[in-house]
Amino acid sequence: MYLSTTAVLPRLRFHKMDYSSVDTIRHLLARSHSRTCDYTLAGMIMWAHYFNYEYTIVGNTLFVKGVEENDRSTPAFSIPIGEMPLSESVALLKEYCRDENIPLVFSAVPEDRVEELRQLGDCHVEELTDWADYLYNARDLATLPGNRYSKKRNHVNRFTSDHPGTTLVDLTPEMVPQIKDFINSLPPDREHVTAQIERNEVIRLLDHWDSVHMDGAVLVTPDHGIVAFAIGEVIADTLYVHIEKMLHDINGAGETINKEFAAMMLERYGVTFINREEDAGDEGLRRAKESYHPLMMLRKYNVAFTD
């Protein structure tokens, strides 16, 4: 049971977040009511080093300290998750920031949480325009219905025709070495600074595959072996697709892993929505995500307290 911290504010002491933190933070992250990817286990743990994530737990509430999405030189916090009322958890963070002589900034705040923060003091709100998540209807991605998905279906049908005997299998611990070899065989993306960072973090996630308890699917052809794989995390009614890699020179591999992974997760968990995360300002990625007709964009904001 949560006990009020109003009378005496405890000193927050943050600790480095890494894969040893998984079991400690998982149950609290599951209490987030947001559908944005930032409050998922992979959203935290995969990017803990890049965003300098640290954490502490007070009053059965998870506090996460990192940096702003758009400015890694500025400390920022995630919205606390757990039993403590937001007014009290923000008061704790205000006290911590006063002691550290830093501003209190919340980064990647879901749109539906901004007003709660506004009620707790004067603040400046700024939309993070490149970091909105794409949210889709799960059944649409699993079945590609109607005229608007005809091109996607054509790519899937072409892939199926070109590669008879293709199978979709679960990503098991035994498959991890093969998946790591597949990742290392992909050509490097020299245009995007974070591409190599992401590749390294995917490898690190696979190194801890037994402990993260996520779902993965691998597309295997008789002629080329592994041609694509996807990794996701289901929370409540939403599948978060954290990783999707494919051989781009195999026509339809990307469309097929997208469709088949959605179908697998729909059948397994009955999910309603699929979050395919943000485009980070990449125009090519933006066009690709828009081509699947998102239901909505889950917008995010920086909220900086000025009082």
Stockholm file with secondary structure:
# STOCKHOLM 1.0

chainA/1-307         MYLSTTAVLPRLRFHKMDYSSVDTIRHLLARSHSRTCDYTLAGMIMWAHYFNYEYTIVGNTLFVKGVEENDRSTPAFSIPIGEMPLSESVALLKEYCRDENIPLVFSAVPEDRVEELRQLGDCHVEELTDWADYLYNARDLATLPGNRYSKKRNHVNRFTSDHPGTTLVDLTPEMVPQIKDFINSLPPDREHVTAQIERNEVIRLLDHWDSVHMDGAVLVTPDHGIVAFAIGEVIADTLYVHIEKMLHDINGAGETINKEFAAMMLERYGVTFINREEDAGDEGLRRAKESYHPLMMLRKYNVAFTD
#=GR chainA/1-307 SS CCCCCSSSCCCCCCEECSGGGHHHHHHHHTTCCCCSGGGSHHHHHTTTTTTTCEEEEETTEEEEEEECSSCTTSEEECCCEESSCHHHHHHHHHHHHHHHTCCCEEEEEEGGGHHHHHTTSCEEEEECTTCCEEEEEHHHHHHCCSGGGHHHHHHHHHHHHHSTTCEEEECCGGGHHHHHHHHHHSCCCCSCHHHHHHHHHHHHHHHTHHHHCCEEEEEEETTTEEEEEEEEEEETTEEEEEEEEECTTSTTHHHHHHHHHHHHHHHHHCCSEEECCCCTTCHHHHHHHHTTCCSEEECEEEEEECC
#=GC SS_cons         CCCCCSSSCCCCCCEECSGGGHHHHHHHHTTCCCCSGGGSHHHHHTTTTTTTCEEEEETTEEEEEEECSSCTTSEEECCCEESSCHHHHHHHHHHHHHHHTCCCEEEEEEGGGHHHHHTTSCEEEEECTTCCEEEEEHHHHHHCCSGGGHHHHHHHHHHHHHSTTCEEEECCGGGHHHHHHHHHHSCCCCSCHHHHHHHHHHHHHHHTHHHHCCEEEEEEETTTEEEEEEEEEEETTEEEEEEEEECTTSTTHHHHHHHHHHHHHHHHHCCSEEECCCCTTCHHHHHHHHTTCCSEEECEEEEEECC
//
